[in-house]
Amino acid sequence: MIEIALRRQFYAEEIEAVAKLRTAALVDALATVPRERFLRAGPWTVLAETDFTGAGPAKTRETPDADPARVYHNIGIAIDPARQLFNGQPATLAPWIDGLELKPGARVLHVGAGLGYYTALMAHCVGPSGRVLAFEADADLAREASRNLSAMPWVTVRGEAAADSFDGAFDAILVNAGVTHPLDAWLDALAPGGRMILPMTASVPAMGPIGKGFVFLLTRTGDGFTARVAGFVAIYSAIGLREEWLNAALGKAMMSGPLGAQGVTRLRRDRHEPGIPCWVHGASFCLSA
């Protein structure tokens, strides 16, 4: 037990350094929450950043055994290898959570909970005085996540992709799957000063369930939403949260290169005609310079 505790501590310090984390509670969560409890039985199928070649599915490998120490590295770990569904790499997801600036007592919405590991990290950050509502479209995964998170009664897991409305506001929203647009319900529910991590991705049949795109950090201000790029990502496409015409529009926007996305400064919800400042113009939103 002492050895695995030391492994977790080193893992947390390594992710803190590599990902330049600023939230002390998140680093403590990485050192405290047992990642192996949010995985299916090992040995595990894993991948690292170097396993992404950019052409076809990522190359995976198997851990030699089911020693829990194997999971305390910056690797993605398969939830369902056949579907290319992974518990994401900590140095990718942790900066997203860090960007939400979670405080004790905060209210958090998590879309795409998987088996609940990153839900647990956020729940640790907000503590028992906070609230975490997690959605998972796969009913089996949602049931497993609910069991895995049972020691945190301030977390609720719902087995559906999303909701049309919410009872109350959220200080932070983490969307942990590739979408083509933010739902109106998410934008409506974000509290003043609240932050949302939103991966906007495009996919093609050759990529299977994986899409590629930009991660945006949205912040609700007094008169709307600011937006900025928080990174590039290859991520599992959200189930039931994509529009084909917006998928095509995102693909076209990304063909212009990263400078176009990096010029985005706000998310607009007012009605207006598409124009040069519009990076992606949807039916009820626009990411705009």
C-alpha positions as CSV (number, residue, x, y, z in Angstrom):
1,M,0.0,0.0,0.0
2,I,2.9,2.4,0.8
3,E,4.4,1.6,-2.6
4,I,1.2,2.4,-4.6
5,A,0.7,5.6,-2.5
6,L,4.2,6.7,-3.5
7,R,3.4,5.8,-7.1
8,R,0.3,8.0,-7.1
9,Q,2.3,10.9,-5.5
10,F,5.0,10.7,-8.2
11,Y,2.4,10.4,-10.9
12,A,0.6,13.5,-9.6
13,E,3.8,15.5,-9.4
14,E,4.8,14.4,-12.9
15,I,1.4,15.4,-14.4
16,E,1.6,18.7,-12.5
17,A,5.0,19.4,-14.0
18,V,4.3,18.2,-17.6
19,A,0.8,19.9,-17.8
20,K,1.8,23.0,-15.8
21,L,-1.1,22.6,-13.4
22,R,-2.0,25.5,-11.1
23,T,-4.8,24.0,-9.0
24,A,-3.4,22.4,-5.8
25,A,-6.6,20.5,-5.2
26,L,-6.3,18.8,-8.6
27,V,-2.8,17.7,-7.9
28,D,-3.9,16.3,-4.6
29,A,-6.8,14.5,-6.4
30,L,-4.3,12.9,-8.8
31,A,-2.3,11.7,-5.8
32,T,-5.3,10.5,-3.9
33,V,-8.0,9.1,-6.3
34,P,-7.1,5.5,-7.2
35,R,-7.2,5.4,-11.0
36,E,-7.3,1.6,-11.0
37,R,-10.7,1.6,-9.3
38,F,-12.2,3.4,-12.3
39,L,-11.0,0.9,-14.8
40,R,-12.0,-2.6,-15.8
41,A,-9.8,-5.5,-14.7
42,G,-6.3,-5.6,-16.1
43,P,-4.0,-6.3,-17.8
44,W,-4.9,-3.2,-19.8
45,T,-4.7,-2.0,-23.3
46,V,-2.9,1.3,-23.3
47,L,-1.5,4.0,-25.6
48,A,0.7,7.1,-25.2
49,E,1.0,10.3,-27.3
50,T,3.6,8.7,-29.5
51,D,1.1,6.0,-30.5
52,F,-0.9,8.5,-32.5
53,T,0.5,8.4,-36.1
54,G,-2.1,10.6,-37.7
55,A,-3.0,7.9,-40.2
56,G,-5.5,5.3,-39.0
57,P,-6.2,4.0,-35.5
58,A,-3.6,4.6,-32.8
59,K,-1.2,1.8,-32.1
60,T,-1.9,0.2,-28.7
61,R,0.0,-2.2,-26.4
62,E,-0.8,-4.4,-23.5
63,T,0.5,-4.1,-20.0
64,P,2.5,-7.2,-18.8
65,D,0.2,-7.7,-15.8
66,A,-2.6,-6.2,-13.8
67,D,-0.3,-4.5,-11.2
68,P,-2.1,-1.2,-10.4
69,A,1.3,0.6,-10.7
70,R,1.0,0.2,-14.4
71,V,-1.8,2.8,-14.7
72,Y,0.2,5.7,-13.0
73,H,1.7,7.1,-16.2
74,N,0.6,9.6,-18.7
75,I,-1.2,7.0,-20.8
76,G,-4.7,6.4,-22.1
77,I,-6.2,3.2,-20.8
78,A,-8.8,1.3,-22.8
79,I,-12.4,1.1,-21.5
80,D,-13.4,-0.8,-24.6
81,P,-10.6,-1.4,-27.1
82,A,-13.0,-2.7,-29.8
83,R,-14.7,0.8,-29.9
84,Q,-11.4,2.7,-29.4
85,L,-12.9,4.1,-26.2
86,F,-10.2,5.1,-23.7
87,N,-9.8,6.6,-20.3
88,G,-7.9,9.7,-21.6
89,Q,-4.4,10.7,-21.0
90,P,-4.0,12.7,-17.7
91,A,-1.7,15.3,-19.2
92,T,-4.5,16.1,-21.7
93,L,-7.5,16.0,-19.4
94,A,-5.9,17.5,-16.3
95,P,-5.2,20.9,-18.0
96,W,-8.8,21.1,-19.0
97,I,-9.9,20.6,-15.4
98,D,-7.2,23.0,-14.3
99,G,-8.7,25.6,-16.7
100,L,-12.1,25.3,-14.9
101,E,-10.5,26.7,-11.7
102,L,-12.6,24.6,-9.5
103,K,-13.2,25.7,-5.9
104,P,-14.7,23.9,-2.9
105,G,-18.5,24.0,-3.1
106,A,-18.6,24.5,-6.8
107,R,-21.3,23.0,-9.0
108,V,-19.9,21.0,-11.9
109,L,-21.5,19.4,-15.0
110,H,-19.5,16.6,-16.7
111,V,-20.6,15.3,-20.1
112,G,-19.0,12.0,-21.1
113,A,-18.1,10.5,-17.8
114,G,-16.9,7.1,-19.0
115,L,-16.1,5.0,-15.9
116,G,-15.9,8.1,-13.7
117,Y,-12.2,8.8,-13.1
118,Y,-12.1,12.4,-14.2
119,T,-15.5,12.9,-12.6
120,A,-13.9,11.7,-9.3
121,L,-11.0,14.1,-9.7
122,M,-13.4,17.1,-10.1
123,A,-15.5,15.8,-7.2
124,H,-12.4,15.7,-5.0
125,C,-11.6,19.4,-6.0
126,V,-15.1,20.7,-5.1
127,G,-15.5,18.5,-2.0
128,P,-18.6,17.3,-0.2
129,S,-20.0,20.9,-0.2
130,G,-20.0,20.9,-4.0
131,R,-22.1,19.1,-6.5
132,V,-21.2,17.1,-9.6
133,L,-23.7,16.0,-12.2
134,A,-22.2,13.5,-14.7
135,F,-23.8,12.3,-18.0
136,E,-22.7,9.1,-19.8
137,A,-24.6,8.0,-23.0
138,D,-23.6,4.4,-22.7
139,A,-25.9,2.8,-20.1
140,D,-23.5,0.1,-19.0
141,L,-20.7,2.6,-18.5
142,A,-23.1,4.9,-16.6
143,R,-24.0,2.1,-14.2
144,E,-20.3,1.2,-13.6
145,A,-19.4,4.9,-13.1
146,S,-22.2,5.2,-10.5
147,R,-20.8,2.2,-8.6
148,N,-17.3,3.6,-8.9
149,L,-18.4,7.0,-7.5
150,S,-20.6,5.6,-4.7
151,A,-18.2,6.8,-2.0
152,M,-18.8,10.4,-3.2
153,P,-22.5,11.1,-2.5
154,W,-22.3,14.6,-3.9
155,V,-21.9,13.0,-7.4
156,T,-24.9,12.0,-9.5
157,V,-24.5,10.0,-12.7
158,R,-27.2,9.9,-15.3
159,G,-27.2,7.3,-18.1
160,E,-28.0,9.6,-21.1
161,A,-26.1,11.8,-23.5
162,A,-27.4,15.2,-22.1
163,A,-30.4,17.0,-20.8
164,D,-32.6,19.7,-22.4
165,S,-32.6,21.8,-19.2
166,F,-31.2,21.8,-15.7
167,D,-32.4,22.7,-12.2
168,G,-29.9,25.3,-11.2
169,A,-26.7,26.7,-12.6
170,F,-23.2,25.3,-12.9
171,D,-19.9,27.0,-12.1
172,A,-18.0,24.7,-14.5
173,I,-18.8,22.4,-17.4
174,L,-16.5,19.8,-18.8
175,V,-17.5,18.2,-22.1
176,N,-15.3,15.1,-22.4
177,A,-16.2,14.0,-26.0
178,G,-16.1,15.6,-29.4
179,V,-19.1,17.7,-30.3
180,T,-20.1,19.9,-33.2
181,H,-21.8,22.5,-31.2
182,P,-22.6,23.6,-27.6
183,L,-26.1,22.7,-26.5
184,D,-28.3,25.7,-25.6
185,A,-28.9,24.0,-22.2
186,W,-25.2,24.1,-21.4
187,L,-24.9,27.7,-22.2
188,D,-28.1,28.6,-20.4
189,A,-26.9,26.8,-17.3
190,L,-23.4,28.3,-17.0
191,A,-23.3,30.7,-14.1
192,P,-21.9,34.2,-14.4
193,G,-18.1,33.8,-14.4
194,G,-18.5,30.1,-15.0
195,R,-16.2,28.2,-17.4
196,M,-16.8,25.5,-20.0
197,I,-14.4,23.2,-21.7
198,L,-15.7,22.4,-25.2
199,P,-14.0,20.1,-27.7
200,M,-15.2,21.0,-31.2
201,T,-14.2,18.2,-33.6
202,A,-14.7,17.0,-37.2
203,S,-14.6,13.4,-38.2
204,V,-14.5,11.3,-41.4
205,P,-15.5,7.6,-41.8
206,A,-11.8,6.6,-42.1
207,M,-11.2,7.9,-38.5
208,G,-13.9,5.7,-37.1
209,P,-15.3,7.0,-33.8
210,I,-12.4,9.5,-33.3
211,G,-12.7,13.1,-34.3
212,K,-10.0,15.8,-34.4
213,G,-10.4,19.5,-33.6
214,F,-9.9,22.3,-31.2
215,V,-10.7,22.6,-27.5
216,F,-12.3,25.9,-26.5
217,L,-12.4,27.4,-23.1
218,L,-15.6,29.5,-22.8
219,T,-16.2,31.9,-19.9
220,R,-19.6,33.5,-19.2
221,T,-19.2,37.3,-18.8
222,G,-21.7,40.0,-18.0
223,D,-22.7,40.4,-21.7
224,G,-22.0,37.0,-23.2
225,F,-19.2,34.5,-23.6
226,T,-15.5,34.9,-24.2
227,A,-13.7,32.1,-26.0
228,R,-10.2,31.0,-26.6
229,V,-8.4,27.9,-27.9
230,A,-7.2,25.7,-25.1
231,G,-5.5,23.1,-27.4
232,F,-5.9,20.6,-30.2
233,V,-7.3,17.2,-29.6
234,A,-8.1,13.8,-31.0
235,I,-11.1,12.5,-29.0
236,Y,-14.0,10.0,-29.1
237,S,-17.0,11.6,-30.9
238,A,-20.0,12.3,-28.6
239,I,-23.1,10.1,-29.1
240,G,-26.2,12.1,-30.0
241,L,-24.5,15.5,-29.7
242,R,-23.4,16.0,-33.3
243,E,-24.9,17.5,-36.5
244,E,-23.6,16.3,-39.8
245,W,-23.8,19.7,-41.5
246,L,-21.8,21.3,-38.6
247,N,-19.3,18.4,-38.9
248,A,-18.7,19.5,-42.5
249,A,-18.5,23.1,-41.5
250,L,-15.9,22.4,-38.8
251,G,-13.9,20.3,-41.2
252,K,-13.8,23.2,-43.7
253,A,-12.9,25.7,-40.9
254,M,-10.0,23.6,-39.7
255,M,-8.7,23.3,-43.3
256,S,-7.8,27.0,-43.0
257,G,-5.2,26.1,-40.4
258,P,-4.8,26.8,-36.6
259,L,-4.6,30.6,-37.0
260,G,-8.3,30.8,-37.8
261,A,-9.3,29.0,-34.6
262,Q,-6.8,31.0,-32.5
263,G,-8.4,34.2,-33.7
264,V,-11.7,33.2,-32.0
265,T,-12.4,35.5,-29.0
266,R,-16.1,35.1,-28.3
267,L,-19.2,32.9,-28.7
268,R,-22.2,34.8,-30.0
269,R,-25.8,33.8,-29.6
270,D,-27.4,36.7,-31.3
271,R,-28.9,36.3,-34.8
272,H,-26.6,37.6,-37.5
273,E,-25.5,36.7,-41.0
274,P,-22.4,34.6,-41.4
275,G,-19.4,36.8,-42.2
276,I,-15.6,36.9,-42.2
277,P,-15.3,37.1,-38.4
278,C,-17.3,33.8,-38.1
279,W,-15.1,30.8,-37.7
280,V,-18.0,28.4,-37.3
281,H,-21.6,29.7,-37.6
282,G,-24.3,27.4,-36.2
283,A,-28.1,27.7,-35.9
284,S,-27.9,29.1,-32.4
285,F,-24.3,30.0,-31.8
286,C,-21.2,31.4,-33.6
287,L,-17.6,31.2,-32.7
288,S,-16.3,34.5,-33.8
289,A,-13.2,36.7,-33.9
